[in-house]
Amino acid sequence: MQDIDKIISSKWILSSKNNSLLKDYSIAIEGNIIKDILPSKEVLKKYKTTDHLMLKNNILVPGLINNNVSTPYIFTRKSLNDNLRQKIDPKKYLELSTNISICQMIKNGITTFTDTSSHPEIVLKQSIKSGIRANVGLPISSYKSNWANKEQEYFKKTISFYDEYRNDPSIKLYLNLNSIHMLSKRGFEKVSQIVSELDVPVRMHLHEDLNKLNIFKRKYKKRPVKYLEELGLLGTTFTAINPFHINQSDLNIMQKYKIHIVHTPSFNIVSRNTQCNTKLFLKNNIKVSIGTGEYIIGNSVDLFNEMRIASLLSKLSKDESNHLTQKELLGLIMKNASNALGLSFDISRLEPKCSADIISIKINNIDMSSIDLYKDIENKLNSNNIEHVWVAGKQILKDKKLLTINEDMLYHKFTELVKK
């Protein structure tokens, strides 16, 4: 019998091997890695531990990946009146709101997120404290922001930051270009050089706004994705955010370079764009993941809700072949998102040798068979029923209570700050 750090036994486990459910199985964890997955009736014959959690009516699934969120703005300062906005310390406000955002993500089962804000230093610091995984964007732009004043300063500061944190195992970094209108051609050429030398990922909003797309076409006599191809920026480490307005030529280029796509389904609704390209990309072997986007458009950090919106949008098509399947829906918040981060062998899968990023969800209807449960699984996974969260084997949520952040104190500090 082998000693093991911890065992989690559950009524159901979402198997990554064949996208099915295992009934009455256990996960054995050694350090930060899944050591074994085997029937619960056999686990204590092979392993012994002082940390054995038994979950009678729960399903264990891989930790969720929010691949697009502007973390510090979960509580936007725009909602404050002008007088209060001038009085409060902006840095303190951003630190607290980032922490609150991280709290909400953990309680919604998110174990990894990609931040798209212009405050990487704040997001990185708070993420490390909380135990959540972060993919932090380093801004590159020609426009003045809190990060830098001009293009040259952006590059200098971003490269310095990248060199300092590139080897931190809990943090991944990428170049956040925002959109094609916010950088000069010389800037894009510099980015292409950096990508070639350092193999650092790049993300940007692409073909999202039809008016801006048309302005770009008139100015450069080509479509943005073609422009990026000619600059040598496209590849497997490039991610396009919300590419709504595409044609077959765009699709061919995206497929050729195997870029990744991130959609925010709720943003489709807000922008009155009911045509969701998710299934179209998947049919063309282009990986798609989803995120919750910016709080300012009114959405939350509930990835299961975004998954269901994606499902409903796909069902607007009369052709059932355009409807997203259960496997595809789960891929949007797990496997595809992990691939986009270059972490396909570490997270998003419940398999031996993978990282123990796990969440447990209470399943109320315990009389369902495994076949029925999986058939309707997207409607059974409810963020309100998430009870436990582990990242790299470390538990950061237990019985719905955060273990790495004092939530009551955090909200008290935030309330006191905005009352001044």
LINMO-V901964 format. One line per field, one symbol per residue. phi: phi as a letter, one per 20 degrees, with the letter a starting at -180 (. if undefined). psi: psi as a letter, one per 30 degrees, with the letter a starting at -180 (. if undefined). burial: b if it has 24 or more other ideal C-beta (glycine too) atoms within 12 Angstrom, else e. A space follows every 10 residues. Layout:
# LINMO-V901964
phi = ???
psi = ???
burial = ???
This chain:
# LINMO-V901964
phi = .efcfbcddb fccffefclc deeldcdedc mddfeacbgf fdffedccbe ccdddfccde cfgeceeabe gfdfdffffe fgffffefff ffffffffff ffgffgfene dbbdededcf fffffffgfe nfecddedfc bedfbfeaeb gffgffffff ffffdfeffe cdcbeeembf edbfffffff fgffffedle fccafbledf fffffffffd maegffgfff emeerfddce dlffdccffg fffffgelfd ccddgffgff eldeeeegfg fffdldfccc bemeffened defffffffg ffffffffef feefegffff ffdcffffff emcfddcmce bgnefeeccd cfdfeeefff ffffgdffee edffdfdccc clnefdcclm dfddceffff fffffffeef
psi = kkklelkjkl ekkjkfeghl kkkhllkkkj bgkjelklke ffeffelklf ijkkjehlkk llkljjgjki efgejkfffl leeeefelje eeeeeeeeee eeeeeefggj fkljkgahhe eeeeeeeeef flkkjkkjkk lfkkafelel eeeeeeeeee eeeegfgkff kkklkjfdlf fgkleeeeee eeeeeeefhk lkklkkheje eeeeeeeeef glleeeeeef fgfkafgkkk khiejlaeee eeeeeeghll kkljefeeee ghjfjkgeee eefghkkkll lfakffggla hjeeeeeeee eeefffkfjf ffkkleeeee eegceeeeef fggfgelgki lkflkijkkk kkjejffkle eeeeegefff jkefgkekkk jhfkkfkkhg kkffkjeeee eeeeeeeff.
burial = eeebbbbbbb bbbbbbeebe bbbbbbbbbb ebbbbbbbeb eebeeebebe eebebeebbb bbbbbbbbbb bbbbbebeee eeeeeeebee eebbbbbbbb bbbbbbbbbb bbbbbbbbbb bbbbbbbbeb bbbbbbbbbb bbeeeebbee beebbebbbe bbeebeeeeb bbbbbbbbbb bbbeeebbeb bbebbeeeeb bbbbbbbbee eebeebeeee eebbbbbbbe bebbbbbbbb bbbbbbeeeb bebbbebebb bbbbbbbbbe bebeebbbbb bbeeebbbbb bbbbbebebb bbbbbbbbbb bbbbeeeeee eebbbbebbb bbbbbbbbbb bbbbebbbbb beebbbbbbb bbbeeeeeeb eebbeebbeb bbbebbbbbb bbbbbbbeeb ebebbebeeb eebbeebbee
